[in-house]
Every structure is written in C-alpha cells, then in structure tokens.
Amino acid sequence: MIVKHNKNEFEDYLVDASSYEGYADELLIPESVDEIKQILKEATAKNQKITISGAGTGLTGSRVPLGGKILSMERFNKILNFDKDRKTLKVESFVRIEEIADYLAGSGMFYPPNPTEKLATIGGNIGNNASGARTYKYGATRRYINAIDVVFPTGESRTIRRGEIFANWHKFEFSTNEGTSISFELPNVQMPKVKHAAGYYIEQNMDLIDLFIGAEGTLGVVTGAELQLLDSPEQILGAIIFFDLHEGMFDFLNEIRRENGIISPRLIEFFDDNSIMLLCGTIPHIPKNAHYALWIEIETSNEKSDETLANLYIFTSEFTTLVDDTWIAMSEQEHKRLAHFRHQLPLAVYEKIQQYKQQKLGTDSAVPNEFVKEYYEYMVNLFKQEQLEYVIWGHIGNSHFHANILTKDEDEFSRAKQIYVDILAKAVSLGGTISAEHGIGKIKKEYLKILYSDEVIDGFRRIKKAFDPEDVLNCGNIF
Ligand SMILES: Cc1cc2nc3c(=O)[nH]c(=O)nc-3n(C[C@H](O)[C@H](O)[C@H](O)COP(=O)(O)OP(=O)(O)OC[C@H]3O[C@@H](n4cnc5c(N)ncnc54)[C@H](O)[C@@H]3O)c2cc1C
C-alpha cells in the first residue's frame, strides 16, 4: 500500500469537480482487498474517518474528505473478465467509463449507462447511481449492476449479487462472509416516481444491492462489480433539431415520448435559447432563427436507416419551421459533431463562471413528464423576474434539467440561492426530485429536507449505523 503524509502530495484529492474543498491527514492507496479490510477494521476500532476517492469528477463534494484519511481506489483499475455468453463484464471499481466503452468497441455489445463525464469510474458511478443521455431508454447505472464486491466499514466483506438478498417487507437481515449478522429496518417512504438520486434507494421487499447503488459510499467500499451488457444496435441515427418556438419544441417532445410512437429515440437532450446563444460563439452553422434545440438518437438498422430518416423528417416538419436545418448524423464523424455540440456547453458555462468569479449554482432536479413544460416555464419566469443570467440544458427525455444560474456578484448570488430553493421546492411539489443524477454529497444536504421529513432522514441514519456503528466511512455525505 502507498501512504502519503505530505499534504502537497494529495492536494488534488481534497476537491472534486464542484470545487468544494476539504482537508485530510493522509492519503492511502491500497493494492488489495485485504489491505482495504485492514484499513477499515482499524478505522472502526480507532474511530478514524475514511473517505473513499474515485476519479473526483463528482459535483457535490461527496469524495471530499472532512478530516481523517483518504482511501483512493486508483489501484483497482483492471478489467477482469468479459463473459460473452452471459453478456457480462467484471471490473475493478476504478475502471473508468471510457475504458469500458473502449474495451467493448467492436465486440457487438455495450454498457448502456453513458454519463457525459467519461473519466468517472464505475465505483463513482455506482456511488451516485450515475445516469446519462441514454438513460431515457435504458435507465441509470442501477439497472446494469449485477453484483458488487463490498468491504463494510467494520472491515468485513461480502459479494452482493442481484436477486439473492431481499428485504422482508421493510426489514433486512443478512450475514457478512465473516458471519456477522446485519439487520435494520427501512424508513417508510415513497421515492419520487422520476429519475432520482437523492438519499438512499428505499422500496419495500427491495434487493440489497439497490441500497448500495446511490449510497454515496456511506455503507461500504465497492472493490469490484459485474456489469450487464446489451447487444449493440446495428445503426444509430443522430439529429440535432432546431426550433424557433418553445411551444413547438414541447409539442414535439410530448409526441415523441408517446409510447409506440413512429419515432422511438434512445436519448432526448435539450438546449434552451441561452445555450444556443453561448454555443454560437464557438460552433459554426447554427441556424439564425434557432431558439431551442433537441439532440436525439434513434436506433435503427442499415436496411431501415433511410426509412427512419424519412419518418423523422415528416414527423419533425409538423413542429418547427427549421426542419431543413436539422443536423443529421450517421457516420462516426457526424456523431462526433453532435456530441461536440453537447459537450461544449458545460465548458462554455464553466468559462463564464470563471469570468464572473462566482460559485456555480446548478440544478439537477426532475419532474414527472406531464409537468415538464410547466416546470421549465416556472424556472424561466423566476430567472427573468430576478434579472439573473441563466442557461438551461438537460436530459429532457426524463424531464430532468440542469438550470445554471450565472451570478456576477454577492447580491446576485444570494438572490439566486433563494430562487434555487424555490425551484427545488417546486419540483418536489410536482412529485419530482431535488437530484436526479448527481446525488446530495456535502453541498446539497440542506436541500434534502425539502424532499424528506426528519423522520425519513433519521431512518437513513439508522441504516448507516447498522453498517457503520462508529460512523467512520464517507461521513458528511447525504445527512
Ligand atoms: C463535465 C461533467 C459532466 C458530468 N456528467 C454527468 C452525467 O452525465 N451524469 C452523471 O450522473 N454525472 C455526471 N457528472 C458527475 C460525475 O461524473 C459523477 O457523479 C460520477 O459518478 C463520479 O464518479 P467519480 O469516479 O469521479 O467519483 P468521485 O467523484 O470520486 O466520487 C463520487 C462518490 O462515489 C464514492 N465512491 C467512489 N468510488 C467508490 C467505491 N469504489 N466504492 C464506494 N464508493 C465510491 C465517493 O466516495 C463519492 O461519494 C459529471 C461531472 C462533470 C465534471
């Protein structure tokens, strides 16, 4: 195991992509599961705080330590086994999402979750139940995790395989490999019926593996995982469709989301008028009258791709006068152009934030599909009333927005923070969630109370206590 005591050697581990900063005494880089078991056993015995570190691309400060030791998983970076018959891939937890995609390229199979940040690790993705554009069709990380190898905060361990350990109504009871029994009750709570990543996953008769996915590393260290793969589609048709009016865009969205529609995309991503204005600065040939845009991808076959394209043209022409300006992608090069359009946006926003020297304030909320337009208009009205600069994009297929408020001084920032609370409260009042994919971590804890009562949050604490009696692992996340 590598141990670093000098802060200069582990400064990078004291932040994540949210820029939230922490502090620690030591960085530990274990090289085997036994070393992790020993670290955690000792931590529980001596009541030392341990914070698990993935790639640090998280946006809520969840890997940022608040004292104690950092446990970096970076040596757990191997792809262990590709089982073509079972369509599974066994990996260690620090394997990055882009490494999985590269490894599977040309195999005829793919791992469906595709969060935008490809440097993130599978351990981090499990920690946050990460999702991506394709979640619209395929769901989030949770659905593709068949099994995880876990070391609990006490230093004991167990492989948790989907389908093996279930709650009896609200009560769990199971044993570690070492024979210790762990039992606890789930709080009585109904999670929002939308894409959701805030707090523990709770459902009566649930599978134990689902409790760990999205638990932000608070219940154990994941050392490895078995991923479920799917057969790759033969051909993918991509399009960026520009709209002159937001009514047309929302009508298009509602129609395309109808089940068994003629066009059935695997992703639907949204860009508002301010996103387009920002992108016009760096990306050429954006049509002049474009105010809104949707990026979609449709799975098709070589044989049917012309027909799919023709159907898309006919379908789209009902909703926008800019149908002839649609950007279409079939080849790898063309798909890259569309992905570039999407990826440039967070970078352009980041540049603005740097320019204004203010903290980033971005939502991650989602609402039930029937309220998507109402929610969007609610946000825009608030921003306009308060005369705040904003950029909204997101995974609109799942009615999930990232509204970024770009404040220029302290006064704007404090008004924006109030609005931010109103926006989350509105999402919850519509049956939605305060976080659909980034989680709560350390910086969004105060907002969890908008969604859940103290009683429910206490229920989360009791679950944590059952796994982590001395409260040593990833303290400060979620509650
Ligand atoms: C530009 C950009 C785009 C992004 N796009 C998306 C997106 O599309 N979708 C999305 O969901 N997120 C997105 N994110 C957020 C981020 O990439 C995800 O939250 C990701 O899951 C974090 O992975 P990581 O390896 O960087 O984990 P870290 O940030 O290091 O850690 C995240 C959490 O997981 C825990 N953890 C890490 N490894 C383990 C382990 N082995 N066992 C137990 N717990 C562990 C950590 O302790 C922490 O609580 C984006 C971030 C950026 C900067």
The ligand as a MOL file (V3000), in Angstrom:
LIG
                    3D

  0  0  0     0  0            999 V3000
M  V30 BEGIN CTAB
M  V30 COUNTS 53 58 0 0 0
M  V30 BEGIN ATOM
M  V30 1 C -18.2890 17.6900 -17.0120 0
M  V30 2 C -19.0390 16.7280 -16.1200 0
M  V30 3 C -20.1170 16.0500 -16.6340 0
M  V30 4 C -20.8310 15.1570 -15.8240 0
M  V30 5 N -21.8730 14.4880 -16.3730 0
M  V30 6 C -22.5580 13.6150 -15.6160 0
M  V30 7 C -23.6470 12.8830 -16.1720 0
M  V30 8 O -23.9720 12.9930 -17.3470 0
M  V30 9 N -24.3160 12.0410 -15.3610 0
M  V30 10 C -23.9770 11.8760 -14.0490 0
M  V30 11 O -24.6370 11.0860 -13.3650 0
M  V30 12 N -22.9500 12.5380 -13.5030 0
M  V30 13 C -22.2250 13.3930 -14.2500 0
M  V30 14 N -21.1750 14.0710 -13.7090 0
M  V30 15 C -20.8190 13.8460 -12.2940 0
M  V30 16 C -19.7820 12.7280 -12.0450 0
M  V30 17 O -19.0610 12.3870 -13.1940 0
M  V30 18 C -20.4880 11.5000 -11.4640 0
M  V30 19 O -21.0740 11.8310 -10.2240 0
M  V30 20 C -19.5850 10.2720 -11.2910 0
M  V30 21 O -20.3790 9.1980 -10.8790 0
M  V30 22 C -18.4480 10.4590 -10.2870 0
M  V30 23 O -17.5160 9.4050 -10.4720 0
M  V30 24 P -16.0240 9.5240 -9.9070 0
M  V30 25 O -15.2870 8.2780 -10.1940 0
M  V30 26 O -15.4110 10.7730 -10.3530 0
M  V30 27 O -16.3550 9.5670 -8.3460 0
M  V30 28 P -15.9140 10.5800 -7.2040 0
M  V30 29 O -16.3230 11.9570 -7.5520 0
M  V30 30 O -14.5070 10.3390 -6.8400 0
M  V30 31 O -16.8570 10.0070 -6.0390 0
M  V30 32 C -18.2550 10.0800 -6.1200 0
M  V30 33 C -18.8580 9.3180 -4.9300 0
M  V30 34 O -18.6650 7.9080 -5.0970 0
M  V30 35 C -17.9550 7.3810 -3.9710 0
M  V30 36 N -17.0940 6.3130 -4.4750 0
M  V30 37 C -16.1430 6.3790 -5.4300 0
M  V30 38 N -15.5930 5.1840 -5.6230 0
M  V30 39 C -16.2070 4.3250 -4.7550 0
M  V30 40 C -16.0660 2.9480 -4.4480 0
M  V30 41 N -15.1580 2.1990 -5.0830 0
M  V30 42 N -16.8630 2.4200 -3.5010 0
M  V30 43 C -17.8020 3.1580 -2.8510 0
M  V30 44 N -17.9630 4.4690 -3.0990 0
M  V30 45 C -17.1750 5.0410 -4.0330 0
M  V30 46 C -17.1690 8.5690 -3.4220 0
M  V30 47 O -16.7940 8.3880 -2.0720 0
M  V30 48 C -18.1940 9.6700 -3.5940 0
M  V30 49 O -19.1540 9.5900 -2.5830 0
M  V30 50 C -20.4390 14.9640 -14.4780 0
M  V30 51 C -19.3360 15.6470 -13.9760 0
M  V30 52 C -18.6360 16.5190 -14.7770 0
M  V30 53 C -17.4450 17.2210 -14.2140 0
M  V30 END ATOM
M  V30 BEGIN BOND
M  V30 1 1 1 2
M  V30 2 1 2 3
M  V30 3 2 2 52
M  V30 4 2 3 4
M  V30 5 1 4 5
M  V30 6 1 4 50
M  V30 7 2 5 6
M  V30 8 1 6 7
M  V30 9 1 6 13
M  V30 10 2 7 8
M  V30 11 1 7 9
M  V30 12 1 9 10
M  V30 13 2 10 11
M  V30 14 1 10 12
M  V30 15 2 12 13
M  V30 16 1 13 14
M  V30 17 1 14 15
M  V30 18 1 14 50
M  V30 19 1 15 16
M  V30 20 1 16 17
M  V30 21 1 16 18
M  V30 22 1 18 19
M  V30 23 1 18 20
M  V30 24 1 20 21
M  V30 25 1 20 22
M  V30 26 1 22 23
M  V30 27 1 23 24
M  V30 28 2 24 25
M  V30 29 1 24 26
M  V30 30 1 24 27
M  V30 31 1 27 28
M  V30 32 2 28 29
M  V30 33 1 28 30
M  V30 34 1 28 31
M  V30 35 1 31 32
M  V30 36 1 32 33
M  V30 37 1 33 34
M  V30 38 1 33 48
M  V30 39 1 34 35
M  V30 40 1 35 36
M  V30 41 1 35 46
M  V30 42 1 36 37
M  V30 43 1 36 45
M  V30 44 2 37 38
M  V30 45 1 38 39
M  V30 46 1 39 40
M  V30 47 2 39 45
M  V30 48 1 40 41
M  V30 49 2 40 42
M  V30 50 1 42 43
M  V30 51 2 43 44
M  V30 52 1 44 45
M  V30 53 1 46 47
M  V30 54 1 46 48
M  V30 55 1 48 49
M  V30 56 2 50 51
M  V30 57 1 51 52
M  V30 58 1 52 53
M  V30 END BOND
M  V30 END CTAB
M  END
